[in-house]
Amino acid sequence: GPSTYDPQEYNRRRQELLKYVPKDQDALPKRRMIDSFDSAVIPLGSNKKIRDRYMTHLGGVRVGRLLEDMDIFAVHLVFKHALLPDLPADTKQSPFSIVTALVDRIAMHGTLVPDADIRMSGHVTWVGRTSAESTLVLEQQREDGKWEQVTEASFVLVARDPLNTKGAVLNPLCIETDEEKSLFQKGHHNNM
């Protein structure tokens, strides 16, 4: 770990962030699903060094490593969803601690190959009071250059205060389109 880590200083800084934790969900601006959308490419086809980190000894793709990436990405999407109007723009840390509660479901739609780029994309699809669901899709680039969906997964994440002692409220989700309503209902059903 870092040689400059000071647990007391870390706790002091996290303690200072408590004042930015929202008390009431109604005081937060509503967010749309598109606000949290993001994507990233894992360059297995174009970067041999990264490909080696994702390849098993038998020449397949290390699914466990992909699941770790998906977990981190799901947390990132919830951080992207969170908008705290009272948080100063120069604040480098979020007052939230976002933790994964569970991976709700993983559906495999195709076969992963170890030598083609993987695109991970997703967004927040459901928000409760202190929890949210991020839905992710993995696509892999095929020889014809097209992206083919290979995996879809939903992660349930929980927002905690900076000291991780209690839940923290998240921005409510604004649902406008029929597709958003369908995704939200699916998330609501998953979280019941």
LONU-412692 format. One record per residue (C-alpha): x, y, z; residue number from 1; residue in one letter. Coordinates in steps of 0.05 Angstrom, whole numbers, always signed. Layout:
N
> u,v,w,resi,resn
> X,Y,Z,NUM,a .
...
END
This chain:
192
> u,v,w,resi,resn
> +0,+0,+0,1,g .
> +19,+73,-2,2,p .
> +75,+92,+47,3,s .
> +41,+158,+63,4,t .
> -26,+128,+87,5,y .
> -47,+158,+153,6,d .
> -111,+126,+180,7,p .
> -125,+184,+227,8,q .
> -119,+235,+171,9,e .
> -163,+191,+125,10,y .
> -217,+187,+179,11,n .
> -213,+262,+191,12,r .
> -224,+276,+117,13,r .
> -282,+227,+113,14,r .
> -312,+259,+176,15,q .
> -311,+327,+141,16,e .
> -351,+298,+84,17,l .
> -410,+281,+130,18,l .
> -438,+351,+122,19,k .
> -449,+338,+48,20,y .
> -490,+274,+57,21,v .
> -561,+291,+38,22,p .
> -613,+282,+93,23,k .
> -674,+276,+48,24,d .
> -682,+245,-21,25,q .
> -734,+298,-40,26,d .
> -680,+352,-33,27,a .
> -639,+319,-88,28,l .
> -648,+332,-163,29,p .
> -679,+276,-203,30,k .
> -632,+241,-251,31,r .
> -646,+205,-317,32,r .
> -618,+138,-336,33,m .
> -577,+171,-391,34,i .
> -541,+213,-338,35,d .
> -506,+151,-312,36,s .
> -492,+118,-380,37,f .
> -420,+102,-394,38,d .
> -378,+52,-433,39,s .
> -307,+27,-433,40,a .
> -267,-19,-478,41,v .
> -223,-75,-453,42,i .
> -173,-80,-511,43,p .
> -161,-155,-514,44,l .
> -153,-152,-590,45,g .
> -106,-94,-594,46,s .
> -64,-98,-530,47,n .
> -26,-163,-519,48,k .
> -4,-143,-449,49,k .
> -76,-135,-426,50,i .
> -97,-197,-465,51,r .
> -47,-238,-424,52,d .
> -80,-213,-359,53,r .
> -148,-237,-383,54,y .
> -128,-304,-413,55,m .
> -131,-370,-377,56,t .
> -76,-422,-383,57,h .
> -123,-460,-430,58,l .
> -131,-400,-477,59,g .
> -200,-378,-454,60,g .
> -222,-313,-422,61,v .
> -217,-305,-346,62,r .
> -290,-293,-330,63,v .
> -274,-277,-257,64,g .
> -231,-218,-278,65,r .
> -288,-193,-323,66,l .
> -336,-198,-264,67,l .
> -288,-157,-222,68,e .
> -286,-104,-277,69,d .
> -362,-105,-282,70,m .
> -369,-96,-207,71,d .
> -323,-36,-207,72,i .
> -359,-7,-268,73,f .
> -427,-17,-235,74,a .
> -402,+24,-175,75,v .
> -376,+77,-222,76,h .
> -445,+83,-254,77,l .
> -477,+97,-186,78,v .
> -424,+150,-171,79,f .
> -440,+180,-239,80,k .
> -515,+179,-222,81,h .
> -505,+216,-156,82,a .
> -510,+291,-162,83,l .
> -502,+331,-98,84,l .
> -516,+405,-110,85,p .
> -484,+426,-43,86,d .
> -418,+391,-56,87,l .
> -365,+442,-75,88,p .
> -337,+433,-145,89,a .
> -265,+428,-120,90,d .
> -281,+370,-73,91,t .
> -239,+310,-96,92,k .
> -276,+256,-56,93,q .
> -348,+235,-56,94,s .
> -384,+234,+11,95,p .
> -413,+167,-10,96,f .
> -384,+98,-1,97,s .
> -417,+54,-53,98,i .
> -416,-21,-38,99,v .
> -441,-79,-78,100,t .
> -498,-115,-44,101,a .
> -506,-170,-96,102,l .
> -501,-190,-168,103,v .
> -574,-200,-184,104,d .
> -567,-240,-248,105,r .
> -517,-255,-303,106,i .
> -541,-279,-371,107,a .
> -492,-306,-422,108,m .
> -514,-295,-495,109,h .
> -452,-315,-532,110,g .
> -381,-340,-529,111,t .
> -322,-298,-506,112,l .
> -258,-303,-546,113,v .
> -191,-281,-517,114,p .
> -166,-240,-576,115,d .
> -222,-190,-591,116,a .
> -239,-125,-556,117,d .
> -295,-124,-505,118,i .
> -340,-64,-495,119,r .
> -373,-56,-427,120,m .
> -431,-7,-423,121,s .
> -488,+6,-376,122,g .
> -527,+54,-333,123,h .
> -569,+58,-270,124,v .
> -636,+26,-283,125,t .
> -670,+30,-215,126,w .
> -662,+72,-152,127,v .
> -694,+62,-84,128,g .
> -678,+105,-24,129,r .
> -606,+83,-10,130,t .
> -597,+30,-62,131,s .
> -592,+27,-138,132,a .
> -588,-24,-193,133,e .
> -536,-18,-249,134,s .
> -548,-59,-311,135,t .
> -487,-75,-353,136,l .
> -477,-106,-422,137,v .
> -413,-136,-449,138,l .
> -405,-138,-524,139,e .
> -347,-167,-563,140,q .
> -322,-143,-629,141,q .
> -326,-197,-683,142,r .
> -283,-205,-745,143,e .
> -332,-164,-788,144,d .
> -323,-105,-740,145,g .
> -393,-110,-710,146,k .
> -405,-115,-635,147,w .
> -443,-176,-610,148,e .
> -474,-178,-541,149,q .
> -445,-234,-500,150,v .
> -466,-218,-428,151,t .
> -517,-178,-389,152,e .
> -515,-170,-314,153,a .
> -549,-129,-259,154,s .
> -515,-106,-196,155,f .
> -550,-80,-134,156,v .
> -509,-28,-98,157,l .
> -519,+10,-33,158,v .
> -498,+81,-16,159,a .
> -467,+90,+52,160,r .
> -444,+153,+89,161,d .
> -369,+171,+87,162,p .
> -355,+132,+151,163,l .
> -395,+72,+127,164,n .
> -439,+74,+189,165,t .
> -508,+83,+158,166,k .
> -543,+88,+91,167,g .
> -542,+151,+49,168,a .
> -599,+173,+4,169,v .
> -589,+174,-72,170,l .
> -619,+219,-125,171,n .
> -687,+193,-147,172,p .
> -694,+168,-218,173,l .
> -736,+207,-269,174,c .
> -772,+159,-315,175,i .
> -795,+188,-381,176,e .
> -796,+138,-438,177,t .
> -832,+70,-445,178,d .
> -764,+36,-448,179,e .
> -742,+70,-383,180,e .
> -808,+50,-350,181,k .
> -797,-23,-371,182,s .
> -725,-23,-344,183,l .
> -746,+10,-279,184,f .
> -803,-39,-269,185,q .
> -755,-97,-282,186,k .
> -707,-67,-231,187,g .
> -763,-56,-181,188,h .
> -785,-128,-189,189,h .
> -713,-152,-179,190,n .
> -706,-112,-115,191,n .
> -770,-135,-81,192,m .
END
